Structures are given as C-alpha cells and as structure tokens.
Amino acid sequence: MDIDLNAQAHPRYSPVEDLQGLFVASAQAALGIHLLRAAGLVTGGTAGTALILSYVSGLSFGVVFFAINIPFYAFAYYARGLPFALKSLATVSLVSVMAEALKPLLHVDQIHPGIAALLFGVSAGVGLLGLFRHQGSLGGVSIVAVILQDKFGFRAGWTQAIHDLVLFVIASFILAPEQVLWSLLGALVLNFVIAMNHRRDWYVAN
C-alpha cells in the first residue's frame, strides 16, 4: 500500500477543527482591529483600506470591510477553489461582525497609540497565522497577490507592499503624522510575527 508521506507530515483538519480554528483566528484579528481603531490608526491590506474609508465616511468598519471584499470572492475561487473562497467569506464575515460587536462590549476610552499598534500587531499577526494554517484569508489584495504570483510570477509580497505603500501615502493626508508613524509600527510588528512564525512545514493542513 502506498503511503502519502506529505499527508502524514501535514494531516488534514477535521471540519470541527477547521471551524474552531477559523473562529479563534477571526476573533484574534477582530480584537487587533478593535484596538487599532480605538487609537485612530490604520494598517495595510484590505482591513487598512476599510479603516480609512470608515474614518472618512463615518460608516462602520464592519460594513465597509464586508462590502469591499465582495468582489474578491470570485478571485478566491479562481485562485484556490471553492473551499478557499467559502472560508474567506466566512472569516471576513466573522471579523466584520466581531469587530462591531466589540465596540459596545469592550470599551477602550483611552489607549496609547504605541500600545495599540503593538497589541494589534501581535493579536492580528497570531490571527492571520491561524487563518493561514486553516487555509483561510481576510480576502482583498492578498488574494490578488496570490493570483499574480501563481499566474505571472510576480511575488505576492511585492503586490502587498505596493498596495500598502499607496495606502499609507493616502493615510498621510488623512491622519496626523504621529498616527501614521504608529500605524507603521503596528504593520511592522504584524509582519514580524508572521515572518517569524509562518513556515509551510509548521502546522499547515492540506
């Protein structure tokens, strides 16, 4: 009988394990965003775009984040198939709902922006690690980055970096300079957490 060594190295998660993993990871990401928003900061990715739009329009982050991700589910299906698209829809929905649910349940009247940035980077970084390991995502530009890398060889990290650079330039016209700098700290901490802990041979399900 043939033995799938790769399957032994990376056993599949059961549906229950997948659900709890995606739920916990989404909660971590939502908590990080809640703290970031309490300090009036932004971050990279689609979440950062949603935060800027929510600051400018006055709409809730959850509504904006969910709405701007809608077109990207087709890209998710194209890039990785139906399971990935459905998991992305589920996690974006969870983060949108949880981030808004935390507003009345966890009041943050005052928080130093440096602490908010640090805690955001750690909490959201751990959340994203969980999503990666359960083959989920927070949609948006990360999905486009995967497609560009798979189809054209343009590294996903560069796509993400270009998007985030444009996003922070826009933020510099909306936020105070110190808020932009603290926001950059949060993004650096998040990326450091992911870079130090995300390896394809660690805890990755097939």
C-alpha positions in Angstrom: 0.0 0.0 0.0 1.4 3.4 -0.9 1.9 5.8 1.9 1.4 9.6 1.4 4.3 11.0 3.4 3.1 14.5 2.8 -0.3 13.7 4.3 1.4 12.2 7.4 3.6 15.3 7.8 0.6 17.6 7.4 -2.6 15.8 8.5 -5.9 17.2 7.4 -8.0 19.1 9.9 -11.5 17.8 10.7 -14.4 20.1 10.0 -14.8 20.8 13.7 -11.1 21.6 14.0 -11.4 23.9 10.9 -14.4 25.7 12.3 -12.8 26.4 15.7 -9.5 27.4 14.2 -11.1 29.9 11.8 -13.3 31.2 14.6 -10.4 31.8 17.0 -8.2 33.3 14.3 -11.0 35.7 13.3 -11.5 36.7 16.9 -7.8 37.5 17.2 -7.9 39.6 14.1 -11.1 41.4 15.2 -9.6 42.2 18.6 -6.5 43.6 17.0 -8.5 45.8 14.6 -10.7 47.0 17.6 -7.6 48.2 19.5 -6.2 49.8 16.3 -9.4 51.6 15.6 -9.6 52.8 19.2 -6.4 54.7 18.7 -7.4 56.0 15.3 -4.7 54.1 13.5 -4.7 52.2 10.2 -2.9 49.1 8.8 -2.1 47.6 5.5 -4.2 45.3 3.4 -8.0 45.4 2.8 -8.5 46.0 6.5 -6.5 49.2 6.3 -8.5 50.3 3.3 -11.7 49.7 5.2 -10.4 51.6 8.2 -9.6 54.7 6.1 -12.9 54.6 4.3 -14.7 54.2 7.7 -12.9 57.2 9.1 -13.7 59.3 6.1 -17.3 58.2 5.5 -18.4 57.6 9.1 -19.7 54.2 8.2 -18.8 51.3 10.5 -15.7 49.3 9.8 -17.6 46.0 9.7 -19.9 47.2 6.9 -17.1 48.7 4.8 -14.8 45.7 5.3 -17.5 43.2 4.3 -18.7 45.3 1.3 -15.3 45.9 -0.3 -14.4 42.2 -0.1 -17.4 41.1 -2.0 -15.8 41.2 -5.5 -12.8 39.3 -4.3 -14.6 36.0 -3.6 -14.7 35.3 -7.3 -10.9 35.8 -7.4 -10.6 33.5 -4.3 -12.5 30.8 -6.2 -10.4 31.3 -9.3 -7.1 31.2 -7.3 -7.7 28.3 -4.9 -11.1 26.8 -5.5 -14.5 26.7 -3.7 -13.2 25.8 -0.1 -10.8 28.7 0.0 -13.5 31.1 -1.3 -16.0 29.9 1.3 -13.5 30.1 4.1 -12.5 33.6 3.0 -16.2 34.6 3.0 -16.7 33.1 6.5 -13.6 34.7 8.0 -14.3 38.1 6.5 -17.9 37.9 7.8 -16.8 36.8 11.3 -14.2 39.6 11.5 -16.8 42.2 10.3 -19.3 41.1 12.9 -16.9 40.6 15.8 -15.2 44.0 15.2 -18.5 45.7 15.5 -19.7 43.6 18.4 -16.6 44.5 20.4 -17.5 48.3 20.3 -20.2 48.1 23.0 -18.8 45.1 24.8 -15.2 46.2 25.2 -14.9 50.0 25.7 -11.5 51.5 25.1 -11.8 55.1 26.0 -8.1 55.8 26.1 -5.1 53.8 24.8 -1.6 55.0 23.9 -1.2 54.6 20.1 2.1 52.8 20.6 0.5 50.2 22.8 -2.5 49.9 20.4 -0.1 49.4 17.5 2.0 46.8 19.4 -1.1 44.8 20.6 -2.7 45.0 17.2 0.4 43.6 15.5 0.7 40.7 17.9 -3.1 39.9 18.0 -3.8 40.3 14.3 -0.5 38.5 13.5 -1.5 35.5 15.5 -4.9 35.6 13.9 -3.5 35.6 10.4 -1.3 32.7 11.3 -4.3 30.8 12.3 -6.1 31.7 9.1 -3.1 30.6 7.0 -3.0 27.2 8.8 -6.6 26.6 8.2 -6.5 27.8 4.5 -8.5 30.9 5.2 -7.8 34.6 4.4 -9.1 38.1 5.0 -9.8 38.5 1.3 -8.9 41.5 -0.7 -5.5 42.3 -2.0 -3.9 39.2 -0.6 -6.0 37.1 -3.0 -5.0 39.2 -5.9 -1.4 38.9 -4.8 -1.6 35.1 -4.8 -3.1 35.1 -8.4 -0.4 37.4 -9.7 2.3 35.2 -8.2 0.8 32.0 -9.5 0.0 33.2 -13.0 2.7 35.7 -13.7 5.5 35.0 -11.2 5.2 38.5 -9.6 5.9 37.9 -6.0 2.9 38.2 -3.6 5.0 40.2 -1.1 5.7 42.9 -3.7 2.0 43.2 -4.6 1.1 43.6 -0.9 4.0 46.0 -0.3 2.9 48.3 -3.3 -0.7 48.3 -2.1 0.3 49.1 1.5 2.7 51.9 0.3 -0.1 53.6 -1.6 -2.4 53.1 1.4 -0.1 54.7 3.8 0.5 57.6 1.4 -3.2 58.2 1.3 -3.4 57.9 5.1 -0.8 60.6 5.5 -3.3 63.1 4.0 -6.0 62.0 6.4 -4.2 61.2 9.7 -1.8 63.2 11.8 1.9 62.4 11.1 2.3 60.6 14.5 -0.7 58.4 13.8 0.8 57.3 10.5 4.1 56.5 12.3 2.4 54.5 15.0 0.4 52.7 12.3 3.6 51.8 10.5 4.8 50.3 13.8 1.7 48.1 14.0 2.2 46.9 10.4 5.9 46.1 11.1 5.0 44.1 14.3 2.3 42.2 12.4 4.7 41.3 9.6 7.4 40.4 12.0 5.1 38.0 13.8 4.1 36.3 10.5 7.7 36.2 9.2 9.0 34.6 12.4 6.2 32.0 12.7 4.8 31.2 9.3 6.5 28.3 7.6 4.9 25.9 5.2 6.4 23.0 7.2 4.9 24.1 10.5 1.3 23.2 11.4 0.0 23.6 7.9 -3.1 21.5 7.0 -3.6 20.0 3.5 
